[in-house]
Amino acid sequence: MTQAIGILELTSIARGMELGDVMLKSANVQLLLCRTLCPGKFLLMLGGDVGAVQQAIAAGTARAG
């Protein structure tokens, strides 16, 4: 199994928490990092199998709009 890392950058802490929840529930991935970078920037980093990370990122971006 090949491992991957997926990163999603957002402009809202609340939206980041919401999308993190959606992504973690949509696939078998681990939350590697969840934090603010600077005012107005929030970062989520997930890890897991390539397919699971792709599925989680797709679910997060679909929910984000």
DSSP file (Angstrom, degrees, kcal/mol; ACC not computed):
  #  RESIDUE AA STRUCTURE BP1 BP2  ACC     N-H-->O    O-->H-N    N-H-->O    O-->H-N    TCO  KAPPA ALPHA  PHI   PSI    X-CA   Y-CA   Z-CA
    1    1 A M              0   0    0      0, 0.0     2,-0.4     0, 0.0    48,-0.0   0.000 360.0 360.0 360.0 130.0    0.0    0.0    0.0
    2    2 A T        -     0   0    0      1,-0.0    48,-1.7     0, 0.0     2,-0.2  -0.728 360.0-140.3 -89.2 135.5    1.3    3.4   -1.0
    3    3 A Q  E     -A   49   0A   0     -2,-0.4     2,-0.3    46,-0.2    46,-0.2  -0.649  20.5-175.6 -96.4 152.6    0.9    6.2    1.6
    4    4 A A  E     -A   48   0A   0     44,-3.0    44,-1.8    -2,-0.2     2,-0.4  -0.945  19.5-139.7-142.7 161.8    0.0    9.8    0.8
    5    5 A I  E     -A   47   0A   0     -2,-0.3     2,-0.4    42,-0.2    42,-0.2  -0.989  15.9-163.3-123.0 134.5   -0.4   13.2    2.4
    6    6 A G  E     -A   46   0A   0     40,-2.5    40,-2.9    -2,-0.4     2,-0.4  -0.961   3.8-165.1-119.4 138.2   -3.3   15.5    1.5
    7    7 A I  E     -A   45   0A   0     -2,-0.4     2,-0.4    38,-0.2    38,-0.2  -0.972   7.0-175.5-126.2 135.3   -3.3   19.2    2.4
    8    8 A L  E     -A   44   0A   0     36,-2.5    36,-2.3    -2,-0.4     2,-0.4  -0.992   8.6-160.5-130.4 124.1   -6.2   21.6    2.4
    9    9 A E  E     +A   43   0A   0     -2,-0.4     2,-0.3    34,-0.2    34,-0.2  -0.896  15.9 179.0-106.7 132.9   -5.8   25.3    3.1
   10   10 A L  E     -A   42   0A   0     32,-3.2    32,-2.6    -2,-0.4     3,-0.1  -0.777  34.8-134.2-128.5 169.8   -8.8   27.4    4.1
   11   11 A T  S    S+     0   0    0     -2,-0.3     2,-0.3    30,-0.2    30,-0.1   0.207  86.5  58.1-110.2  14.4   -9.6   31.0    5.1
   12   12 A S     >  -     0   0    0      1,-0.1     4,-2.0    30,-0.1     5,-0.1  -0.983  61.6-151.2-147.1 131.7  -11.7   30.2    8.2
   13   13 A I  H  > S+     0   0    0     -2,-0.3     4,-2.4     2,-0.2     5,-0.2   0.934 103.1  49.6 -65.0 -46.1  -11.1   28.3   11.4
   14   14 A A  H  > S+     0   0    0      1,-0.2     4,-2.1     2,-0.2    -1,-0.2   0.912 112.3  47.6 -60.5 -43.1  -14.7   27.3   11.7
   15   15 A R  H  > S+     0   0    0      1,-0.2     4,-2.8     2,-0.2     5,-0.2   0.874 109.8  54.6 -65.9 -36.8  -14.8   26.1    8.1
   16   16 A G  H  X S+     0   0    0     -4,-2.0     4,-2.3     2,-0.2    -2,-0.2   0.902 108.3  47.8 -62.9 -42.4  -11.6   24.2    8.7
   17   17 A M  H  X S+     0   0    0     -4,-2.4     4,-2.0     2,-0.2    -2,-0.2   0.914 113.1  48.9 -64.4 -42.5  -13.0   22.4   11.6
   18   18 A E  H  X S+     0   0    0     -4,-2.1     4,-2.1     1,-0.2    -2,-0.2   0.940 114.3  43.9 -62.4 -48.2  -16.2   21.5    9.7
   19   19 A L  H  X S+     0   0    0     -4,-2.8     4,-2.8     1,-0.2     5,-0.2   0.846 109.6  56.9 -69.8 -33.0  -14.3   20.2    6.7
   20   20 A G  H  X S+     0   0    0     -4,-2.3     4,-2.4    -5,-0.2    -1,-0.2   0.916 108.3  47.8 -60.7 -42.7  -11.8   18.3    8.8
   21   21 A D  H  X S+     0   0    0     -4,-2.0     4,-1.8     2,-0.2    -2,-0.2   0.926 112.3  48.9 -62.4 -46.2  -14.8   16.5   10.4
   22   22 A V  H  X S+     0   0    0     -4,-2.1     4,-1.1     1,-0.2    -2,-0.2   0.922 113.4  46.8 -60.0 -45.8  -16.3   15.7    6.9
   23   23 A M  H  X S+     0   0    0     -4,-2.8     4,-0.9     1,-0.2     3,-0.3   0.898 111.3  49.9 -67.3 -41.1  -12.9   14.4    5.6
   24   24 A L  H  < S+     0   0    0     -4,-2.4     5,-0.4     1,-0.2    -1,-0.2   0.834 113.7  46.3 -67.8 -31.0  -12.2   12.2    8.6
   25   25 A K  H  < S+     0   0    0     -4,-1.8    -1,-0.2    -5,-0.2    -2,-0.2   0.682 107.1  59.2 -82.1 -18.1  -15.6   10.7    8.4
   26   26 A S  H  < S+     0   0    0     -4,-1.1     2,-0.3    -3,-0.3    -2,-0.2   0.693 115.5   9.5 -86.6 -18.8  -15.5   10.1    4.6
   27   27 A A  S  < S-     0   0    0     -4,-0.9     2,-1.8    -3,-0.2    -1,-0.1  -0.972  83.4 -90.9-155.6 165.0  -12.4    7.9    4.5
   28   28 A N  S    S+     0   0    0     -2,-0.3    21,-0.5    -3,-0.1     2,-0.3  -0.591  74.2 132.4 -83.6  80.3   -9.9    5.9    6.6
   29   29 A V        -     0   0    0     -2,-1.8     2,-0.4    -5,-0.4    19,-0.2  -0.855  50.7-127.2-127.5 162.3   -7.4    8.7    7.0
   30   30 A Q  E     -B   47   0A   0     17,-3.0    17,-2.3    -2,-0.3     2,-0.7  -0.895  21.6-122.1-111.2 142.2   -5.4   10.1   10.0
   31   31 A L  E     +B   46   0A   0     -2,-0.4    15,-0.2    15,-0.2     3,-0.1  -0.743  33.3 172.3 -81.4 116.5   -5.3   13.8   10.9
   32   32 A L  E     +     0   0A   0     13,-2.9     2,-0.3    -2,-0.7    14,-0.2   0.792  65.5   6.0 -94.4 -34.4   -1.7   14.8   10.9
   33   33 A L  E     +B   45   0A   0     12,-1.7    12,-2.7     2,-0.0    -1,-0.3  -0.983  52.2 171.1-154.8 138.3   -2.0   18.6   11.4
   34   34 A C  E     +B   44   0A   0     -2,-0.3     2,-0.3    10,-0.2    10,-0.2  -0.812  35.9 117.7-150.0 101.7   -4.9   21.0   12.1
   35   35 A R  E     -B   43   0A   0      8,-2.1     8,-3.1    -2,-0.3     2,-0.3  -0.993  61.5 -94.4-161.9 163.3   -3.9   24.6   12.9
   36   36 A T  E     -B   42   0A   0     -2,-0.3     6,-0.3     6,-0.2    -2,-0.1  -0.645  24.4-168.0 -80.9 144.2   -3.9   28.2   12.0
   37   37 A L  E     -     0   0A   0      4,-2.2    -1,-0.1     1,-0.5     5,-0.1   0.820  68.2 -33.8 -96.4 -44.5   -1.0   29.4   10.0
   38   38 A C  E >  S-B   41   0A   0      3,-0.8     3,-2.5     0, 0.0    -1,-0.5  -0.923  95.4 -47.4-163.1 172.5   -1.6   33.2   10.4
   39   39 A P  T 3  S+     0   0    0      0, 0.0     3,-0.1     0, 0.0   -28,-0.0  -0.330 130.7  13.7 -55.2 122.9   -4.7   35.4   10.6
   40   40 A G  T 3  S+     0   0    0      1,-0.2     2,-0.4    -2,-0.1    -4,-0.0   0.482 109.1  95.0  91.0   3.2   -7.0   34.2    7.9
   41   41 A K  E <   + B   0  38A   0     -3,-2.5    -4,-2.2   -30,-0.1    -3,-0.8  -0.994  44.4 178.2-131.4 131.3   -5.3   30.9    7.0
   42   42 A F  E     -AB  10  36A   0    -32,-2.6   -32,-3.2    -2,-0.4     2,-0.4  -0.994  12.1-155.6-131.5 137.0   -6.1   27.5    8.4
   43   43 A L  E     -AB   9  35A   0     -8,-3.1    -8,-2.1    -2,-0.4     2,-0.4  -0.940   9.6-173.5-121.6 133.6   -4.3   24.2    7.4
   44   44 A L  E     -AB   8  34A   0    -36,-2.3   -36,-2.5    -2,-0.4     2,-0.4  -0.988   6.2-172.4-119.3 133.0   -5.5   20.6    7.5
   45   45 A M  E     -AB   7  33A   0    -12,-2.7   -13,-2.9    -2,-0.4   -12,-1.7  -0.992   5.0-175.4-128.7 126.4   -3.1   17.8    6.7
   46   46 A L  E     -AB   6  31A   0    -40,-2.9   -40,-2.5    -2,-0.4     2,-0.3  -0.835   4.2-163.9-117.8 154.2   -4.3   14.2    6.3
   47   47 A G  E     +AB   5  30A   0    -17,-2.3   -17,-3.0    -2,-0.3     2,-0.3  -0.975  32.2  91.3-137.5 154.1   -2.4   10.9    5.8
   48   48 A G  E    S-A    4   0A   0    -44,-1.8   -44,-3.0    -2,-0.3   -19,-0.1  -0.975  73.9 -15.7 159.1-165.4   -3.3    7.4    4.7
   49   49 A D  E  >  -A    3   0A   0    -21,-0.5     4,-2.6    -2,-0.3     5,-0.3  -0.306  67.3-111.6 -63.0 151.8   -3.5    5.2    1.7
   50   50 A V  H  > S+     0   0    0    -48,-1.7     4,-2.5     1,-0.2     5,-0.2   0.909 116.2  47.0 -54.1 -49.6   -3.5    7.1   -1.7
   51   51 A G  H  > S+     0   0    0      1,-0.2     4,-2.2     2,-0.2    -1,-0.2   0.886 112.8  49.2 -62.2 -40.2   -7.2    6.2   -2.5
   52   52 A A  H  > S+     0   0    0      2,-0.2     4,-2.5     1,-0.2    -1,-0.2   0.902 111.9  48.1 -67.5 -41.1   -8.4    7.2    1.0
   53   53 A V  H  X S+     0   0    0     -4,-2.6     4,-2.7     2,-0.2     5,-0.2   0.915 111.8  50.1 -65.9 -42.4   -6.6   10.5    1.0
   54   54 A Q  H  X S+     0   0    0     -4,-2.5     4,-2.3    -5,-0.3    -2,-0.2   0.911 112.0  48.5 -60.7 -42.1   -8.0   11.3   -2.5
   55   55 A Q  H  X S+     0   0    0     -4,-2.2     4,-2.2     2,-0.2    -2,-0.2   0.913 112.5  47.9 -64.5 -43.3  -11.5   10.4   -1.3
   56   56 A A  H  X S+     0   0    0     -4,-2.5     4,-2.4     2,-0.2    -2,-0.2   0.918 112.9  47.1 -65.8 -44.3  -11.1   12.6    1.8
   57   57 A I  H  X S+     0   0    0     -4,-2.7     4,-2.8     1,-0.2     5,-0.2   0.899 111.7  51.7 -64.4 -40.2   -9.8   15.6   -0.1
   58   58 A A  H  X S+     0   0    0     -4,-2.3     4,-2.2    -5,-0.2    -2,-0.2   0.907 110.4  48.4 -62.4 -41.6  -12.5   15.2   -2.7
   59   59 A A  H  X S+     0   0    0     -4,-2.2     4,-2.0     2,-0.2    -2,-0.2   0.904 113.3  48.0 -65.1 -41.0  -15.2   15.1    0.1
   60   60 A G  H  X S+     0   0    0     -4,-2.4     4,-2.0     2,-0.2    -2,-0.2   0.919 113.7  44.9 -66.3 -44.5  -13.7   18.2    1.7
   61   61 A T  H  X S+     0   0    0     -4,-2.8     4,-1.4     2,-0.2    -1,-0.2   0.854 111.8  53.2 -70.4 -33.2  -13.4   20.2   -1.5
   62   62 A A  H  < S+     0   0    0     -4,-2.2    -1,-0.2    -5,-0.2    -2,-0.2   0.909 112.2  45.0 -65.4 -40.7  -16.9   19.2   -2.5
   63   63 A R  H  < S+     0   0    0     -4,-2.0    -2,-0.2     1,-0.2    -1,-0.2   0.841 109.4  56.1 -70.7 -33.4  -18.3   20.4    0.8
   64   64 A A  H  <        0   0    0     -4,-2.0    -1,-0.2    -5,-0.2    -2,-0.2   0.803 360.0 360.0 -70.0 -28.2  -16.2   23.6    0.6
   65   65 A G     <        0   0    0     -4,-1.4    -3,-0.1    -5,-0.1    -4,-0.1   0.443 360.0 360.0  95.2 360.0  -17.8   24.5   -2.7
